[in-house]
Amino acid sequence: MRLSKYNASLFFAGMHLRLYPNGDLMKFLDQAKIYIKSGSGGRGSVSFHREKYVEFGGPDGGNGGKGGDVIFQAVDNMNTLIDYRYQQHHEAGNGRGGAGRLRSGLDGKDKIIPVPVGTQIMNEDKETVLYDLSTLGQQVLFLKGGDGGFGNAHYKTSTNQAPRYHTPGYPGQEGVVWLRLKLIADAGLIGLPNAGKSTFLAACSAAKPKIADYPFTTLTPNLGVVKLGGKKEDQSFVLADIPGLIEGAHEGHGLGDRFLGHVERCRVLLHLIDATDEDVVANYKTIRNELKAYGGGLTKKAEIIALNKCDAVDAKDIARKVKALKALTKKEIHVISGVAQIGVMDILHLIAKKIKPVVKEKDVFEP
């Protein structure tokens, strides 16, 4: 099979190699399938009190302990689901059985599963969203542990003073879920491959995405914090760069359109168009068609259109392409260059103006 320039060497889409501080390889993964099980309750005890000089001790069997719960928690020290690619089974502890002298069994240990902020818990069909952990510190009790059984002391009555039966603990629950990570960002960069998205992100933030002169340099989403100094107070927002889209991405061409999920939470989309391309109108239509095919309300989000790489094109061509785009979109067309820093600050201030309120720090979940 002959691969086009857009489809060659894309076999590791969605898993980008990175390094841990100790030099080990780390991969970015935004989907994972895991198996979870809550703990079963401990059985009750059948026991009778036997003590010297106590003629009728009576039943003293204790109750079983409760099984552990399965809890998901959004944490801030994770940005990938790669850990759950290699550890797929997660079980909470079982409750211990009861004992004599009215001793209750020990409760099972809860299984807390940490996930990055922005993770969705989905059903096995990968379509039904069960929970969305979009706030730092948010917890979800997903599977409840089984209750412990009763010991024979529980069944003691005035008419049944020596019961010899108990109940076993209730079994725990189990299931299969998919985890999908949607990054939390205020604004997102969209466009065709080589539109200059990574260069723009590197120019306005401290992020260091891979930049090269071939398509699909960006294989995974990148985040950067943009800080703007103002007279009243400093403003900042998070900008997301996703891999480029091509025509037919919703059908699986190129890297596909799965990464569009990372800009679903964005309030503003910055659409970068390569000014060196001849047909900028067709490029714009391609991206808009892919957004429409993906859905998720992306076509309804606020959009800022910018012709990038203006330093590589003469003024006459720029004016012609701006006029063509303006006639199609009925919107203002901005002319910028990420490399030459032309018009970058104006675009950033416009994005910050559209993001209301401006995010200054991470939201923290308050139970």
C-alpha positions as a Markdown table, in Angstrom:
| # | Residue | x | y | z |
|---|---|---|---|---|
| 1 | Met | 0.0 | 0.0 | 0.0 |
| 2 | Arg | 1.4 | 3.4 | -1.0 |
| 3 | Leu | 1.2 | 6.0 | 1.7 |
| 4 | Ser | 0.6 | 9.6 | 1.0 |
| 5 | Lys | 2.7 | 12.3 | 2.7 |
| 6 | Tyr | -0.1 | 12.8 | 5.2 |
| 7 | Asn | -0.5 | 9.1 | 6.1 |
| 8 | Ala | 3.1 | 7.9 | 6.3 |
| 9 | Ser | 4.6 | 6.9 | 9.7 |
| 10 | Leu | 1.4 | 7.5 | 11.7 |
| 11 | Phe | 1.3 | 4.1 | 13.4 |
| 12 | Phe | 1.9 | 5.6 | 16.9 |
| 13 | Ala | -0.8 | 8.2 | 16.8 |
| 14 | Gly | -2.1 | 8.9 | 20.3 |
| 15 | Met | 1.1 | 7.7 | 22.0 |
| 16 | His | 3.9 | 10.2 | 22.0 |
| 17 | Leu | 7.2 | 9.3 | 23.6 |
| 18 | Arg | 8.3 | 11.5 | 26.5 |
| 19 | Leu | 10.8 | 11.1 | 29.3 |
| 20 | Tyr | 10.4 | 10.8 | 33.1 |
| 21 | Pro | 12.9 | 12.8 | 35.2 |
| 22 | Asn | 14.9 | 9.6 | 35.6 |
| 23 | Gly | 15.2 | 9.1 | 31.8 |
| 24 | Asp | 12.6 | 6.3 | 31.4 |
| 25 | Leu | 10.3 | 6.6 | 28.5 |
| 26 | Met | 6.7 | 7.8 | 29.1 |
| 27 | Lys | 3.9 | 7.9 | 26.6 |
| 28 | Phe | 0.8 | 10.1 | 26.2 |
| 29 | Leu | -2.4 | 8.1 | 26.1 |
| 30 | Asp | -5.9 | 9.7 | 26.3 |
| 31 | Gln | -8.0 | 6.5 | 26.3 |
| 32 | Ala | -7.8 | 3.4 | 28.5 |
| 33 | Lys | -10.0 | 0.4 | 29.3 |
| 34 | Ile | -9.9 | -0.9 | 32.9 |
| 35 | Tyr | -11.6 | -3.6 | 34.9 |
| 36 | Ile | -12.8 | -2.6 | 38.4 |
| 37 | Lys | -14.3 | -4.5 | 41.3 |
| 38 | Ser | -15.4 | -3.4 | 44.7 |
| 39 | Gly | -14.8 | -5.5 | 47.8 |
| 40 | Ser | -17.2 | -8.1 | 49.2 |
| 41 | Gly | -18.5 | -7.9 | 52.7 |
| 42 | Gly | -17.2 | -10.2 | 55.4 |
| 43 | Arg | -19.3 | -13.0 | 56.9 |
| 44 | Gly | -20.9 | -12.8 | 60.3 |
| 45 | Ser | -19.8 | -15.0 | 63.1 |
| 46 | Val | -21.6 | -17.6 | 65.1 |
| 47 | Ser | -20.2 | -17.6 | 68.6 |
| 48 | Phe | -21.3 | -18.0 | 72.2 |
| 49 | His | -19.9 | -16.3 | 75.3 |
| 50 | Arg | -18.1 | -18.8 | 77.5 |
| 51 | Glu | -16.7 | -17.5 | 80.7 |
| 52 | Lys | -16.2 | -18.9 | 84.2 |
| 53 | Tyr | -19.0 | -18.0 | 86.6 |
| 54 | Val | -21.2 | -16.8 | 83.7 |
| 55 | Glu | -23.9 | -19.4 | 83.4 |
| 56 | Phe | -25.8 | -18.1 | 80.4 |
| 57 | Gly | -23.3 | -16.2 | 78.3 |
| 58 | Gly | -25.5 | -16.0 | 75.2 |
| 59 | Pro | -24.5 | -15.3 | 71.6 |
| 60 | Asp | -21.7 | -12.9 | 70.9 |
| 61 | Gly | -20.9 | -13.4 | 67.2 |
| 62 | Gly | -19.8 | -10.1 | 65.6 |
| 63 | Asn | -20.8 | -8.7 | 62.2 |
| 64 | Gly | -18.6 | -8.9 | 59.1 |
| 65 | Gly | -16.8 | -5.9 | 57.8 |
| 66 | Lys | -17.9 | -3.8 | 54.8 |
| 67 | Gly | -16.2 | -4.3 | 51.4 |
| 68 | Gly | -14.1 | -1.5 | 50.0 |
| 69 | Asp | -15.4 | 1.0 | 47.5 |
| 70 | Val | -14.0 | 2.0 | 44.1 |
| 71 | Ile | -13.5 | 5.7 | 43.9 |
| 72 | Phe | -12.2 | 7.9 | 41.1 |
| 73 | Gln | -10.5 | 11.1 | 42.0 |
| 74 | Ala | -9.2 | 13.9 | 39.8 |
| 75 | Val | -5.7 | 14.9 | 40.6 |
| 76 | Asp | -3.3 | 17.6 | 39.3 |
| 77 | Asn | -0.1 | 15.6 | 39.0 |
| 78 | Met | -1.2 | 13.5 | 36.1 |
| 79 | Asn | -1.6 | 14.5 | 32.4 |
| 80 | Thr | -1.9 | 11.0 | 30.7 |
| 81 | Leu | -3.7 | 7.7 | 31.2 |
| 82 | Ile | -0.7 | 5.6 | 30.2 |
| 83 | Asp | -0.5 | 4.0 | 33.7 |
| 84 | Tyr | -3.8 | 2.3 | 33.0 |
| 85 | Arg | -2.5 | 0.7 | 29.8 |
| 86 | Tyr | -0.2 | -1.5 | 31.9 |
| 87 | Gln | -2.3 | -1.8 | 35.0 |
| 88 | Gln | -5.9 | -2.6 | 33.9 |
| 89 | His | -7.3 | -4.5 | 36.9 |
| 90 | His | -8.2 | -2.6 | 40.0 |
| 91 | Glu | -9.9 | -4.2 | 43.0 |
| 92 | Ala | -10.9 | -2.9 | 46.4 |
| 93 | Gly | -10.2 | -4.9 | 49.6 |
| 94 | Asn | -12.7 | -7.4 | 51.0 |
| 95 | Gly | -14.2 | -7.1 | 54.4 |
| 96 | Arg | -13.0 | -9.4 | 57.1 |
| 97 | Gly | -15.3 | -11.8 | 58.9 |
| 98 | Gly | -16.7 | -11.2 | 62.4 |
| 99 | Ala | -15.5 | -13.0 | 65.5 |
| 100 | Gly | -16.6 | -13.8 | 69.0 |
| 101 | Arg | -16.8 | -11.4 | 71.9 |
| 102 | Leu | -18.9 | -9.1 | 69.6 |
| 103 | Arg | -15.9 | -8.3 | 67.4 |
| 104 | Ser | -16.8 | -6.8 | 64.1 |
| 105 | Gly | -14.6 | -7.6 | 61.0 |
| 106 | Leu | -12.3 | -5.0 | 59.6 |
| 107 | Asp | -13.7 | -3.0 | 56.7 |
| 108 | Gly | -12.0 | -3.5 | 53.3 |
| 109 | Lys | -9.7 | -0.9 | 52.0 |
| 110 | Asp | -11.1 | 1.5 | 49.4 |
| 111 | Lys | -9.5 | 1.6 | 46.0 |
| 112 | Ile | -8.9 | 5.2 | 45.0 |
| 113 | Ile | -8.1 | 5.5 | 41.3 |
| 114 | Pro | -6.4 | 8.8 | 40.4 |
| 115 | Val | -7.1 | 10.3 | 37.0 |
| 116 | Pro | -6.1 | 13.6 | 35.3 |
| 117 | Val | -8.5 | 16.5 | 35.5 |
| 118 | Gly | -10.8 | 16.4 | 32.5 |
| 119 | Thr | -11.2 | 12.6 | 32.5 |
| 120 | Gln | -14.5 | 11.1 | 31.5 |
| 121 | Ile | -15.7 | 7.7 | 32.7 |
| 122 | Met | -17.6 | 6.0 | 29.9 |
| 123 | Asn | -19.6 | 2.8 | 29.6 |
| 124 | Glu | -18.2 | -0.2 | 27.8 |
| 125 | Asp | -19.9 | 0.9 | 24.6 |
| 126 | Lys | -17.5 | 4.0 | 24.6 |
| 127 | Glu | -20.5 | 6.3 | 24.0 |
| 128 | Thr | -22.3 | 6.7 | 27.2 |
| 129 | Val | -20.6 | 9.2 | 29.5 |
| 130 | Leu | -21.2 | 8.2 | 33.1 |
| 131 | Tyr | -19.2 | 10.8 | 35.0 |
| 132 | Asp | -17.1 | 13.8 | 34.0 |
| 133 | Leu | -14.3 | 14.7 | 36.4 |
| 134 | Ser | -13.6 | 18.2 | 35.3 |
| 135 | Thr | -12.7 | 19.8 | 38.6 |
| 136 | Leu | -9.5 | 19.3 | 40.7 |
| 137 | Gly | -10.2 | 17.2 | 43.7 |
| 138 | Gln | -13.5 | 15.9 | 42.5 |
| 139 | Gln | -14.4 | 12.4 | 43.7 |
| 140 | Val | -16.9 | 9.8 | 42.3 |
| 141 | Leu | -18.0 | 6.8 | 44.3 |
| 142 | Phe | -18.4 | 4.5 | 41.3 |
| 143 | Leu | -18.8 | 1.0 | 42.9 |
| 144 | Lys | -20.0 | 0.5 | 46.4 |
| 145 | Gly | -18.5 | -2.3 | 48.4 |
| 146 | Gly | -20.7 | -5.1 | 49.7 |
| 147 | Asp | -22.2 | -4.9 | 53.2 |
| 148 | Gly | -20.9 | -7.3 | 55.9 |
| 149 | Gly | -23.1 | -10.1 | 57.1 |
| 150 | Phe | -24.7 | -10.2 | 60.6 |
| 151 | Gly | -23.4 | -12.4 | 63.4 |
| 152 | Asn | -25.7 | -14.5 | 65.5 |
| 153 | Ala | -25.7 | -11.8 | 68.3 |
| 154 | His | -27.7 | -9.6 | 65.8 |
| 155 | Tyr | -30.6 | -12.1 | 65.8 |
| 156 | Lys | -30.9 | -12.5 | 69.6 |
| 157 | Thr | -34.5 | -11.8 | 70.8 |
| 158 | Ser | -36.5 | -12.5 | 73.9 |
| 159 | Thr | -38.0 | -15.5 | 72.2 |
| 160 | Asn | -34.8 | -16.7 | 70.4 |
| 161 | Gln | -32.0 | -16.3 | 72.9 |
| 162 | Ala | -29.5 | -18.7 | 71.4 |
| 163 | Pro | -29.6 | -18.2 | 67.6 |
| 164 | Arg | -27.2 | -20.4 | 65.7 |
| 165 | Tyr | -27.3 | -18.8 | 62.3 |
| 166 | His | -25.6 | -15.8 | 60.6 |
| 167 | Thr | -25.5 | -14.2 | 57.2 |
| 168 | Pro | -22.7 | -14.1 | 54.7 |
| 169 | Gly | -21.3 | -10.9 | 53.4 |
| 170 | Tyr | -22.8 | -9.4 | 50.3 |
| 171 | Pro | -20.7 | -9.7 | 47.2 |
| 172 | Gly | -19.0 | -6.6 | 45.6 |
| 173 | Gln | -19.8 | -5.1 | 42.2 |
| 174 | Glu | -17.6 | -5.4 | 39.2 |
| 175 | Gly | -17.5 | -3.9 | 35.7 |
| 176 | Val | -15.6 | -2.6 | 32.7 |
| 177 | Val | -15.2 | 1.1 | 32.0 |
| 178 | Trp | -13.4 | 3.3 | 29.5 |
| 179 | Leu | -11.5 | 6.3 | 30.6 |
| 180 | Arg | -11.1 | 9.2 | 28.1 |
| 181 | Leu | -9.1 | 12.3 | 28.8 |
| 182 | Lys | -10.2 | 15.6 | 27.5 |
| 183 | Leu | -7.6 | 18.2 | 28.4 |
| 184 | Ile | -8.8 | 21.4 | 30.2 |
| 185 | Ala | -7.9 | 24.4 | 28.2 |
| 186 | Asp | -9.5 | 27.9 | 27.7 |
| 187 | Ala | -8.5 | 28.2 | 24.0 |
| 188 | Gly | -7.6 | 25.7 | 21.3 |
| 189 | Leu | -5.5 | 25.9 | 18.1 |
| 190 | Ile | -7.0 | 24.2 | 15.0 |
| 191 | Gly | -5.9 | 24.0 | 11.4 |
| 192 | Leu | -4.3 | 21.9 | 8.7 |
| 193 | Pro | -0.9 | 20.2 | 9.3 |
| 194 | Asn | 2.0 | 22.7 | 9.0 |
| 195 | Ala | -0.3 | 25.7 | 9.6 |
| 196 | Gly | 2.2 | 26.9 | 12.3 |
| 197 | Lys | 0.1 | 25.9 | 15.4 |
| 198 | Ser | 3.1 | 24.5 | 17.4 |
| 199 | Thr | 5.2 | 27.5 | 16.4 |
| 200 | Phe | 2.5 | 29.9 | 17.6 |
| 201 | Leu | 2.2 | 28.0 | 20.9 |
| 202 | Ala | 6.0 | 28.1 | 21.5 |
| 203 | Ala | 6.0 | 31.8 | 20.6 |
| 204 | Cys | 3.4 | 32.8 | 23.2 |
| 205 | Ser | 4.0 | 30.4 | 26.1 |
| 206 | Ala | 6.8 | 28.4 | 27.8 |
| 207 | Ala | 5.7 | 25.2 | 26.0 |
| 208 | Lys | 8.3 | 23.5 | 23.9 |
| 209 | Pro | 6.4 | 21.4 | 21.3 |
| 210 | Lys | 8.2 | 19.6 | 18.5 |
| 211 | Ile | 8.5 | 21.9 | 15.4 |
| 212 | Ala | 9.6 | 20.7 | 12.0 |
| 213 | Asp | 9.0 | 21.3 | 8.3 |
| 214 | Tyr | 6.9 | 18.2 | 7.6 |
| 215 | Pro | 3.3 | 17.3 | 8.2 |
| 216 | Phe | 2.1 | 15.8 | 11.5 |
| 217 | Thr | 5.0 | 17.0 | 13.6 |
| 218 | Thr | 2.5 | 17.2 | 16.5 |
| 219 | Leu | 1.3 | 13.7 | 17.3 |
| 220 | Thr | -0.3 | 14.4 | 20.7 |
| 221 | Pro | -1.9 | 17.5 | 22.2 |
| 222 | Asn | 0.3 | 20.1 | 23.9 |
| 223 | Leu | -0.7 | 22.7 | 26.5 |
| 224 | Gly | 0.8 | 26.0 | 27.2 |
| 225 | Val | 0.0 | 28.8 | 29.7 |
| 226 | Val | -0.2 | 32.2 | 28.1 |
| 227 | Lys | 0.6 | 35.1 | 30.5 |
| 228 | Leu | -0.4 | 38.6 | 29.5 |
| 229 | Gly | 0.8 | 41.6 | 31.5 |
| 230 | Gly | -1.8 | 44.3 | 32.0 |
| 231 | Lys | -2.0 | 47.6 | 33.8 |
| 232 | Lys | -4.7 | 46.4 | 36.2 |
| 233 | Glu | -3.6 | 42.8 | 36.8 |
| 234 | Asp | -1.9 | 40.0 | 35.0 |
| 235 | Gln | -4.1 | 37.8 | 32.9 |
| 236 | Ser | -3.4 | 34.2 | 31.9 |
| 237 | Phe | -5.1 | 31.4 | 30.1 |
| 238 | Val | -4.4 | 27.8 | 28.9 |
| 239 | Leu | -3.9 | 27.3 | 25.2 |
| 240 | Ala | -4.1 | 23.8 | 23.6 |
| 241 | Asp | -2.4 | 22.7 | 20.4 |
| 242 | Ile | -3.8 | 19.5 | 18.8 |
| 243 | Pro | -2.5 | 17.5 | 15.8 |
| 244 | Gly | -3.5 | 18.9 | 12.4 |
| 245 | Leu | -6.6 | 17.8 | 10.6 |
| 246 | Ile | -6.9 | 16.9 | 6.9 |
| 247 | Glu | -9.9 | 16.2 | 4.6 |
| 248 | Gly | -11.5 | 13.0 | 5.6 |
| 249 | Ala | -10.2 | 13.0 | 9.2 |
| 250 | His | -13.6 | 12.0 | 10.5 |
| 251 | Glu | -13.2 | 8.8 | 8.4 |
| 252 | Gly | -9.8 | 8.0 | 9.9 |
| 253 | His | -7.5 | 9.7 | 7.4 |
| 254 | Gly | -4.3 | 11.1 | 8.8 |
| 255 | Leu | -4.4 | 11.0 | 12.6 |
| 256 | Gly | -8.3 | 11.1 | 12.5 |
| 257 | Asp | -10.4 | 13.5 | 14.5 |
| 258 | Arg | -10.2 | 11.9 | 17.9 |
| 259 | Phe | -8.0 | 14.7 | 19.2 |
| 260 | Leu | -10.8 | 17.2 | 18.7 |
| 261 | Gly | -12.1 | 16.0 | 22.0 |
| 262 | His | -9.3 | 18.0 | 23.7 |
| 263 | Val | -10.8 | 21.3 | 22.4 |
| 264 | Glu | -14.4 | 20.5 | 23.3 |
| 265 | Arg | -14.0 | 22.3 | 26.6 |
| 266 | Cys | -12.4 | 25.4 | 25.1 |
| 267 | Arg | -14.3 | 28.6 | 25.0 |
| 268 | Val | -12.5 | 30.0 | 22.0 |
| 269 | Leu | -11.0 | 28.3 | 18.9 |
| 270 | Leu | -8.1 | 30.0 | 17.1 |
| 271 | His | -8.2 | 28.8 | 13.5 |
| 272 | Leu | -4.7 | 29.2 | 11.9 |
| 273 | Ile | -4.4 | 29.2 | 8.1 |
| 274 | Asp | -1.1 | 28.9 | 6.3 |
| 275 | Ala | -0.8 | 32.1 | 4.2 |
| 276 | Thr | 1.7 | 30.4 | 1.9 |
| 277 | Asp | -1.0 | 28.1 | 0.6 |
| 278 | Glu | -2.7 | 29.2 | -2.6 |
| 279 | Asp | -6.3 | 28.2 | -1.8 |
| 280 | Val | -6.8 | 29.4 | 1.7 |
| 281 | Val | -10.6 | 29.3 | 1.2 |
| 282 | Ala | -10.5 | 25.6 | 0.6 |
| 283 | Asn | -8.3 | 25.1 | 3.6 |
| 284 | Tyr | -10.8 | 26.9 | 5.8 |
| 285 | Lys | -13.7 | 24.9 | 4.4 |
| 286 | Thr | -11.9 | 21.6 | 5.1 |
| 287 | Ile | -11.4 | 22.3 | 8.8 |
| 288 | Arg | -15.0 | 23.6 | 9.2 |
| 289 | Asn | -16.3 | 20.5 | 7.5 |
| 290 | Glu | -14.3 | 18.3 | 9.8 |
| 291 | Leu | -15.6 | 20.2 | 12.9 |
| 292 | Lys | -19.1 | 19.7 | 11.7 |
| 293 | Ala | -18.6 | 16.0 | 11.1 |
| 294 | Tyr | -17.2 | 15.5 | 14.6 |
| 295 | Gly | -20.0 | 17.4 | 16.3 |
| 296 | Gly | -19.7 | 18.2 | 20.0 |
| 297 | Gly | -20.8 | 21.8 | 19.5 |
| 298 | Leu | -17.4 | 22.8 | 18.0 |
| 299 | Thr | -18.9 | 24.7 | 15.1 |
| 300 | Lys | -20.9 | 26.9 | 17.6 |
| 301 | Lys | -17.8 | 28.0 | 19.6 |
| 302 | Ala | -16.3 | 31.4 | 19.2 |
| 303 | Glu | -13.8 | 31.4 | 16.3 |
| 304 | Ile | -10.9 | 33.7 | 15.6 |
| 305 | Ile | -9.4 | 33.3 | 12.1 |
| 306 | Ala | -5.8 | 34.2 | 11.4 |
| 307 | Leu | -3.6 | 34.0 | 8.4 |
| 308 | Asn | -0.2 | 32.7 | 9.7 |
| 309 | Lys | 3.3 | 33.0 | 8.2 |
| 310 | Cys | 2.5 | 36.5 | 6.8 |
| 311 | Asp | 6.3 | 37.2 | 6.8 |
| 312 | Ala | 6.7 | 34.7 | 4.0 |
| 313 | Val | 4.2 | 36.2 | 1.6 |
| 314 | Asp | 4.1 | 39.6 | -0.1 |
| 315 | Ala | 1.5 | 42.2 | 0.9 |
| 316 | Lys | -0.5 | 41.9 | -2.4 |
| 317 | Asp | -1.1 | 38.2 | -1.9 |
| 318 | Ile | -1.9 | 38.7 | 1.8 |
| 319 | Ala | -4.5 | 41.3 | 0.9 |
| 320 | Arg | -6.1 | 39.0 | -1.8 |
| 321 | Lys | -6.4 | 36.1 | 0.5 |
| 322 | Val | -7.7 | 38.2 | 3.4 |
| 323 | Lys | -10.4 | 39.5 | 1.0 |
| 324 | Ala | -11.4 | 36.0 | -0.1 |
| 325 | Leu | -11.7 | 34.7 | 3.5 |
| 326 | Lys | -13.6 | 37.7 | 4.6 |
| 327 | Ala | -16.1 | 37.3 | 1.8 |
| 328 | Leu | -16.7 | 33.7 | 2.8 |
| 329 | Thr | -16.8 | 34.0 | 6.6 |
| 330 | Lys | -18.1 | 37.5 | 7.1 |
| 331 | Lys | -15.6 | 37.7 | 10.0 |
| 332 | Glu | -12.5 | 39.8 | 10.7 |
| 333 | Ile | -9.3 | 38.1 | 9.3 |
| 334 | His | -6.1 | 38.6 | 11.4 |
| 335 | Val | -2.7 | 38.6 | 9.8 |
| 336 | Ile | 0.1 | 37.2 | 12.0 |
| 337 | Ser | 3.4 | 35.4 | 12.1 |
| 338 | Gly | 4.4 | 33.2 | 15.0 |
| 339 | Val | 8.1 | 33.2 | 14.0 |
| 340 | Ala | 8.4 | 36.9 | 13.4 |
| 341 | Gln | 6.1 | 37.7 | 16.4 |
| 342 | Ile | 3.8 | 39.8 | 14.1 |
| 343 | Gly | 0.3 | 40.3 | 15.5 |
| 344 | Val | 0.8 | 37.7 | 18.1 |
| 345 | Met | 0.1 | 39.9 | 21.1 |
| 346 | Asp | -3.0 | 41.4 | 19.5 |
| 347 | Ile | -4.4 | 37.9 | 18.9 |
| 348 | Leu | -3.7 | 36.8 | 22.5 |
| 349 | His | -5.4 | 39.9 | 24.0 |
| 350 | Leu | -8.4 | 39.2 | 21.8 |
| 351 | Ile | -8.5 | 35.6 | 23.0 |
| 352 | Ala | -8.3 | 36.8 | 26.6 |
| 353 | Lys | -11.1 | 39.2 | 26.0 |
| 354 | Lys | -13.4 | 36.5 | 24.7 |
| 355 | Ile | -12.6 | 34.2 | 27.7 |
| 356 | Lys | -14.9 | 35.3 | 30.5 |
| 357 | Pro | -14.0 | 35.2 | 33.3 |
| 358 | Val | -10.3 | 34.9 | 32.7 |
| 359 | Val | -8.9 | 31.8 | 34.4 |
| 360 | Lys | -6.3 | 32.7 | 36.9 |
| 361 | Glu | -5.9 | 29.4 | 38.7 |
| 362 | Lys | -7.3 | 25.9 | 38.7 |
| 363 | Asp | -10.8 | 25.4 | 40.0 |
| 364 | Val | -10.9 | 23.2 | 43.1 |
| 365 | Phe | -13.8 | 20.9 | 43.8 |
| 366 | Glu | -15.6 | 21.7 | 47.0 |
| 367 | Pro | -17.7 | 18.8 | 48.2 |
